[in-house]
C-alpha cells in the first residue's frame, strides 16, 4: 500500500499551483475546487500565503496549493518571504501545475520559474524510491 492510500482505497495528492503574479492561479484553484477558497483581485500579490483547496472525485482527493506569485527582483522582506513560501509549497507537493496567462507572451518571470523548476526536478529523488516501491 502506498503512502497516499489508506485502507479503504482513498487516494490523495498535493498539487502546487505556481506562476507569475496575476497569472490566474487563484481563479484556477477556485474553479477546480468548485468554490471560492482563494481571494481573486486584479491587484498584484493579493495571495500572500499558501491557500489550500480540496477537489473530491469519488474516492480521490486532490489538494490544490495556491501559492503567491513568483517573480525575480524581490527586494523587500515581504516580497522575498512570499516568493519563498511559493517555492516551499512546490517542494512539498506531489506535482506542480504552472499557470501561464495565455493573453500575455511568456514573460521573463515565467521563463525563470520554468528554469528553476527544471533545476529543482533534477535534484529531486525518484518518488517511487521514497515510497519504497
N, C-alpha and C positions, 0 to 999 in steps of 0.2 A: 504494500500500500504506500503510495507516495505521500509526501508531507502536506500536499494541498488537498488531500481527500480524506474524509472521515469515514467511519464505519458504515454509514447509510449511503455512501456514494456521492455525497455532495462535494462539488468541486468549487474552488475559489482561487482567483488570481488577482494580482495587483497590476494595474496599467498606469504608468506615469504619463501624464499629458504635458508635453513640453512644447515650447515655441517662443518666438519673439513676443514682445509686448503687443497687445491688441491684435493678435493673430486669430482670435476666436476660440481659444482654449475653453474658457468658462461656458460660452454658448454651446459648444460641442458637448461638454460634460453634462450640462443641463438637459440637452436633447437626448443623449444616450441613456441617462438615468430616468428620464421621464418626468422630472420635477425640478424646480429651481433649488439647487443646492449651493450654487455659486452666484455671487453678485455679477451683473453684467453692466458695463458702463463704457461710453466712448473715451473716458479718461484713462490715460496710460497708467499702468501699475495699480489698478484697482485691487487685484488679488495680491495680497502681501504675505500670505502664509498658505500652507497646504490646506486644501479643502477636499474631503473625500465624499464620493457619491457611489452608491451601490446599485448596479443593474442586476436584476434577477431574471433568469430564464430557466424554468424547470428546476433541476437540482443544482444548477450552476449559478455562481455569483461572480461578478467582475467588480472589483473595487477600483474606480477611476480616481486617480490622484491628480487633482487640478493644481497646477503649480504657478507661481509668479512668472512673468515673462523674463526670459534670459536675454541679456544684452551686454555688449562689450563696453568698456569705459565706465563702469560703475565706480564712482568716486566717493560718494557719501556713504556713511556707515549703513544706513537703512538700505540703500541700493545694493551694496555688497552682501548684506545679510539676506535679502530677497533672492538674489542670484544663487547664493549658497544653499538656501532652502530648496530651490528648484532642483539643483543638482543632487541634493541628498534624497529627494523624492524619487528621482530616476534611479539612483543607486540601489534603493531598497525594493524596486519594483521587479515583477516577473517579465514585464515587457514595457517598451517605451513607444508612445504614439507621438510623432512630431506633427504639429499643426502648422500649416503654411497658408497664409492668406492668399487665396487664388486671384484676388483682384489686384495684387501688387506683384512686382517682379520678386524673384528670390533675392532678398536683401543680404547685406553683409552679416547681420545678426544671425540669420538662418544658416548661412554658409558656415559661420563659426560654430554654431550648435552642431551641425552635421559633422564637422571636422572633429569636434570634441567627443561626440558620440562614437565615432569610428575609433578614436584612440582609446576610449574607455572600454569599448567592446573587445578590443584586442587584449586588454588586461584582465577582463572578467573570466573567471573559471567556467568550465563547462557545467551547466546546471544539472545535467544528469549525473555527473560525478558527485556534486554536492548533495544530491538526494540519495546516493548510494545505489543507483540503478546500474 
